[in-house]
Amino acid sequence: MTTVTPQGIPQTAESSQDTVEALRQDVIHLLKQAVPIVERYNDLHKTTGTEFSGTLAIRQALANVEEIALRMAVVAPMKAGKSTIINAIVGQPLLPARNTAMTAIATEIVLDTKCPEPVLFVPQETLTLFEEAAEEIRQECHKNRAEVQAKLQKYPHLSQTLINIISNYTLFPAKTRGVENVGKALQPMNDLVRLASEIVPTYNPVKRMRELPQIRVAPFTLEGEAINTALGNLVIIDTPGPNEAGENLEIKNIFAEQLERSSLILVVLDFTQLKTEAAKSVQDTVQAIAKIRGGTENIYALVNKIDQRRSSDMTPEQVREFVQQEFNISSSHVFEISAQRAYCAARFLNQRDLGEDWQTRPEARDLAREILGDDWEEDLKDISKDNFTKKARKQWYERSGFYQFFTKVINELIKIAAPKVMIDSLRITEGYIKQLLEDINLRKKGYQADLHILQEEVEKLNQDIDAVEKSVSLLNIIEEYQKKIKDFIAREVSNLKKNARADVNRLFSQEEYEQADLPKKAFLIFKELEQGFKSLIRINDKSRQYPSEITFSSRNEAKEFQQKIFDLVSQKAECKFHKAQKEIQQFVDKKITELKEEIKKKSQPILEKAQERLQRTFNVQLSLPNLEVLQINFDNCKFEPETLDEIVEKKRKVKKRFWWHWLWLVPKEVEETYAETIKKYVVHLSQVVNEINKQIDTQANQIEENVSNYLEKGFKSEAEQYLKYLSSYLKDYRTTLTESQEYQRKSTLEKEEVMKQIEKIEMDIQNVRCNISDYLTRVKQVLQNYGSSCDSTANSSC
C-alpha cells in the first residue's frame, strides 16, 4: 500500500504558527475523509438499525482538532480548594462552593480569550436528561412523600432545588450569560443529580450524558499581558471529587471517564493534610489515575494552602521531595500555591473601575482579610488605592505562587495544545479504524458462509443468550455472596461496638494511666487531691471505688481535663475502628475475588462455545466497585462541665470597739465567721463516657450503612449488569450473523454490489489508516520542535 504524503506538510517541520496551522488543516482534511467512510459503512446496515461503535468517537476527534481543545482534568478531594483554583485562573467567582460536597457532574471550562463574559452552554440532549430526571423525582415525591422526606433529612441544602422541581420551576436555560448567573445555574444542576441519586437511584442522568455542560470564559490576565490561543484552547474539566462517591456510586465512573478523555491531570493537594490520614485518599486517587493513564508523566500537582505554613512545617524543597516519593509525581510538576490569596488578588485586579468607595467593595475587603492581618478593617481604611493595588500585584506575581504555576503550566500548555490534540485525535481514530477493519473482515466471512450454517449459528446464539438472561444460578450466586458479606459485617459491627465502648473504670487502669499520664497532670494542680488520686491507680486493689465525678475550681481546667479524657478514649476507639475496617475490606475483597472466579466458571463455557464458532475474542470482564472506607473522626466534647455554687464558712480577724474594752477608745482585734460563695466545676466521667459511646455507636452504624449501600447500589447492580454485558456481546454477534443472512437472501447482482461497496470502504479506510501513521510522525516532530521554546516543565508532559 502506497502512503500518500499529505499536502501542505513540509518534510522538516518548523516551530512556527503557520506550520502548525497548516498541519492542523491537513489533519482536519484527513479526519473529514474518515467520517464519511464510516457513514457509508453504517448505510449498508440501516435495515438492522446498527451503527459502528466508533462513529461518535471519530466525529468527536474531528471536532477536537477543529476547535483545538486540550483537556485538563482537575482532581481534588472535597474542600481541598479545587473551585478556588479554577476561580483564580479566570479571576472571577465562577464556580459555586459550599461546606458540603458541591460538584456532582463534570463541567468543561474552556479558556477563550474572545469571551467578554462567562457563558454557560447546556446541550439540548443534556437538558432533556435533566428534565427527565426532574420528572422522575417529581413522580416519586408524589407517590412516596414521607420516604423522600426521610431520605433527605441529612441534605437540607438540597431542599430549595427539590421545591423548585416539585413546583415545575425552570431550573436552568440552555444558555446563561454573566458570572453571577452562571453560578446560580450550576448549583441546581449539581443538586438535581444528587437528588436523583438519593430519590430515584435507578435513573441517573449523568450515566446517560454524552455531552457535558460547558462554560466559555477568558483566563485572567493583567493589562499588557496576553495568552496566545491562536493555536488552541485549554479546556479545564471540573470533576467530582473521588471521595464524594458515597453519595452517588456513578461518580467513580464519571471520574474515570473524564481521566481517560483528558490529556493532562491536575491533582490538588492540601498542604495542611499532607501527612495525615486525609492524604491517603489523595494518594489512592493518584495511583488510580496512574493505572488508567499508564504512569504519572502527564500529572501535575498543586500543593494548596501554603499560607498556613509555620516554621516547623516542611520547606518547599521537602514538599516537592515528599510529593515525588509519596505520589510518584515529578518534582518539576509540583507547584506550591495559596489559591485563596491568588483568587482574591486576581478578583480585585480584574476590576477595571472600583470607584471612590473601593474600600467598601467585596473584592477589596476579601483581599484585605487575607493579606492585612487581624486589623485588616482599620488598615484598609488607612491604605491608599495605589498601595493596595501594589500589594495585590505582589500576591498575584510572587507570594501566592500562582503566577509561576499559571505561566509555566497553563500558558505553555495552551501553546502546545494544537499538536497535542492532533496526536490524541489521530491515535483515537487509528484505534477505531483498526476495529472497523476487523468488523469488515468478520462480515465478509459471514457473507461467504452458507445460509444454512448461518441459521444454525443464530439459533445456537439465541440459546446462549437465553441461557445467560435466564441464568438463575448466576443470580443466586450473586445473592449468596451478598448475604455472606452482610452477615459478616453485622457480626463485625456488633463486636466493634462491644470492644470499642468505654467505661469509667477503664479510664483509670494502670495501663491507661501510665500510657497517657493525662489525668495525673490534671490532678497535680490541686494539692488537696494529689494523694487521693494516686491511690486510685493501684490496680491490685480491686475493691477500690473509682470516682464518678471530679471537681475543679477553674472552668478552663475542668474543660481541659474533660477533653483530655475524651481524646484518650476516642484515640483508642479509633484504633479499633481502623483495625475493624481493614478486616472488613479484606473480607469483602476476598469474597469479590471468589465471586468473580465462580461467575467466570459458570459463564466461561457459554463464551468459549461462541468464541469457537465465531473465532472472535469476548472481552467481557466483571469489574465490581471498591468498598469505600469511611474516615473515622470523633468530635470534641460538646457539653460544658457542671457549675456549682458552694457556700463555705470562713473566719477572719477584724478590729472592733467595745464599751468594756477601754470604753470604746481602743479597738480590739477579734475573729469572726462569714459565708463565701465559691464556684466549682464538676466533670462527670459517666457523661464523658456516654458521649464517646454514643459516637462509637453512630460511627459503627455508619460503617454498616455504608456497606449496605455498597451491596445494594454497587455490588448487586454491577454484578447484574455483568449478565447484561454477556447478553449484549452475544447479541452484537447475532446481529452480524443476521445481517449475513439478509445478505445471502439477496440476488446475485445485489450481493456483488454490496461486496463491491464493502471492499471499496475497506480500501478507502486502509488509505486513511496509512496516512494517519504518516501524520502522527510529522505532528510529533512539530510538537518536539515547536515545544523547544516552552518551559521544560511543560515539555516533560508531551
Buried (B, 14 or more C-beta within 10 A) or exposed (E): EEEEEBEEBEEEBEBEEEBBBBBBBBBBEBBEBBBEBBBBBEEBBEEEEBBBEBBEBBBBBBEBBBEBBBBBBBBBBBBBBBBBBBBBBBBBBBBBBEEBBBBBBBBBBBBBBEBEEBBBBBBEEBBEBBBBBBBBBBEBBEEEEEEBEEBBEEBEBBEEBBEBBBEEEEBBEEEBBEBEBBBBBBBBBBBBBBBBBBBBBEBBBBEEBEBBBBBBBBBBBBEEEEBEBEBBBBBBBBBBBBBBBBBBBBBBBBBBBBBEBBBBBBBBBBBBBBEEEBBEBBEBBBEBBBEEBEEBBBBBBBBBBBBEBEEEBBEBEEBBBBBBEBBBBBBBBBBBBBBBBBBBBBBBBBEEEBEEEBBEBEBBBBBBBBBBEEEBEEBBEEBEEEEBBEBBBEBBBEBBBBBBBBBBBBBBBBBBBBBBBBBBBBEBBBEBBEBBBEBBEBBBEBBEBEEEBBBEBBEBBEEBBEBBEEBEEBBEBBEEBBEBBBEBBEEBBEBBBEEBBBEBEBBBEEEBBEEBEBBBEBBEBBEEBEEEBEEBBEEEEEEEEBBEEBBBEBEEBBBBBBBBBBBBBBEBBBEBBEEBBEBBBEBBEEBBEEBBEBBEEBBEEBBEBBBEBBEBEBEBEBEBBBBBBBEBEBEEBEEEBBEEEEEEEEEEEEEEEEEEEEEEEEEEEEEEEEEEEEEBBBBBBEBBBEBBBEBBBEBBEEBBEBBBBBBEBBBBBBBEBBBEBBBEBBBEBBBBBBBBBBBBEEEEEEBEEBBEBBEEBBEBBBBBBBBBEBBBEBBBBBBBBBBEEBBEBBBBBB
